[in-house]
Amino acid sequence: MSSGGDFEGKSGKRKSKAKVSTTGKKAKITSRENGIQQDDASRSGAEIAENDQTETALPPAFSISEIKNKQRRQLMFMKLKLEKRKERLAAKKKRKKEREALGDKAPPKPVPKTIENQRVYDETVVDPTDEEVAFDESTDEFSSYFNRLTTPKVLITTSDRPRGRTVRFCRQLSTIIPNSFVYYRRGLALKKIIPQCISREFTDLLVVNDDRSIPNGLVLSHLPEGPTAHFKMSNVRLRKDIKVHFQE
């Protein structure tokens, strides 16, 4: 019995020691956690203070594009833009007061920079008052058109048997080009159309080419002897396809 009592007493001491050790570990862990929370609180307070300072005054080497948050970046950009506008208005008012105070002794206003006054002089540019240039323009075969002595007469035609968008495109093109007429080809070759155009005093022939009922090219030919130019078209939009609708 005595041996059993000794064993129970030893086991009780071991249990009490184990409880004391666990409570001590828990106390150490809680103290560490409290210390970590205090450090986090101090760090968060410092970060908040730093953020407030950055909002009030940005460092000189700081760029708004470095801000990752889109809404915050946009807000900072609007604030900076407003500050610059206020500075410009204040400087403008200051200059105006100075000019009013000086009166006639005020310096002349600065000339604004434009494309014309900032252009670098180029020696290869032709002078419009040059006699040789004026002679070339007067003897040019299109001089009567440039001087509006001849009224152009344009025939607008298409590729063989047009459909859909090509027909509507030619109809709308005739409303843009003055003194133009539309003729839809029905198996008639251009070799037969051109002599008829010349006999009826047409000055130009415009051919609209298409692929799968979609216009993709323009051929402009000056009658009777040329020249002829080809223009490629892509993404053709009619009036109904444009947001602002026009009345025909």
Helices and strands as residue ranges (DSSP letters): H 2-56, G 64-66, H 70-102, G 103-105, H 131-139, H 143-146, E 154-158, H 165-176, E 180-183, H 190-199, E 204-211, E 214-222, E 228-232, G 239-241
